[in-house]
Amino acid sequence: MPKHDVIVIGGGPGGYVAALRAAQLGFNVGCVELEAALGGTCVRVGCIPSKALLESSERYHEAQTEMERHGVLVKNVKLDLERMLSRKDEVVKANSDGVAFLFKKNKIKRYRGRGEITGPGRVVVHGEDGREELEGKHLVIATGSQVSTLPGVELDGDRVGSSAEALAYRKPPNHLVVIGAGYIGLELGAVWRRLGSKVTVLEYFDRILPGMDAELARDALKTFKKQGIEFRLGLRVTGVRVTGVRVTGVRVTGTKAQGNGAMVEIEGGEEIEADRVLVAVGRKPNTEGLGLDSVGVELDERGRVKVDGRFATNVDGIYAIGDVIAGPMLAHKAEEEGVALAEMLAGEAGHVNYEVIPGIVYTEPEIATVGKSEEQLKEQKIAYKKGVFPYLANGRARALGATDGKVKILAHAQTDRILGVHIIGARAGDLISEAVVAMNFSASSEDLARTVHAHPTLSEVVREAALAVEGRALHM
Ligand code: FAD
């Protein structure tokens, strides 16, 4: 029976990074992954393919609408969706192959199949060629998450699907209805809007991006509406019916049914006709088929694996990280947990600073946040100062033609420590890193304001927002 110091179940960003770090630290590591390709949800059907399509669709849109302003005349812009999708697949493959290369380089043994924990230190791999038993001193559950849906909404993988299907539609839907105005729904809604679909986003709350700073979410809503995305907020979807034939009912929007669509049913009897429905209402942890019951690993009230501050479950020698445990379902959070756990297992002081985990929406413009929102600060009765600076007053933003946006910095009223940074605008996802580093070192807004920022760059907007915290922004 193969023996390892560490066996990781799941080859996503949490699992593969834990495996890499553990191997770097001298452990003999095995990794069990169900799918042929390594990289998990993130690489196969998440972060990477969505960003590839966002980039391609943005270029298509730019060629149609923006290039002329730069004096670049592009005629007869056409969409070759097949090529766009195959480029996305190539990007995915390159990333997945990259993980496989790193496994080889670090001598991590890869097992293909479903991993099941059969006892302390025991894992069975159910592969295509039968079962194989492994023995490991430390077992790490990194099985991630899968799409969840609403009562009455059954995913058929075709008309009614998840982000995985929306990353691979073979033609732009006439009318795409997105259920859920979180980052996944908005990113994929934006892709298909740019590629020519009518897009309607339905959301239960009366705002988009629930949980994010409300001011930014309001700004984003205005921009997305200008881009032609329709929003229906504060309504409850009660069901979706796949329609093979034309269905009667109150048709509030949508194109003529072509006999192959879906009806989205809203509380109160209204129906919305679509030819594709993207369900983006959240994700649930992957805990089934892992043998957790039989070994007695406890789950929390939301079905996530319960761990302590060292990622240890209640069963000795079994740990968990990433989407399968509590916390934001983000690839970089999973990765950091993988690193921290491997270091702890090696007797080092691994640590994840959960106060400064950035969240980014890769729409155009991008939205990026870290730390507390204004709403959270108010709720927690923390007195704060606020500095805001618009992209409009920045030279580089004008040169880029990207003057929509702002940076908002929230700092403690007495100590000036930065508590939250919220950015909407071009390259917000890159700009936020400066704030993350600053906050990780407990910087004050004064620290940021007194740091030299290269000119002309968008990073000057961050510095000006830091100056604005004390009312001394220079270019406003
Ligand atoms: P996963 O990536 O889900 O990996 C778990 C792996 O375990 C999978 O490969 C699965 O096949 C395997 N597995 C499950 N059960 C078993 C078993 N019993 N045996 C063996 N293998 C098993 N996050 C970001 O930070 N940035 C983004 O831009 C971003 N975009 C996203 C876009 C979309 C459309 C989606 C769906 C998600 C996105 N995410 C993004 C979230 C991100 O993908 C997840 O947070 C991240 O993948 C979690 O990593 P993980 O390792 O915990 O789990």
Residues whose N, C-alpha, C, O or C-beta is under 5 A from the ligand:
A	BS01	FAD	I9 G10 G11 G12 P13 G14 G15 V32 E33 L34 E35 G39 G40 T41 C42 V45 G46 C47 S50 G113 R114 G115 A142 T143 G144 S145 S163 I184 N286 G289 I321 G322 D323 V324 M329 L330 A331 H332 A334
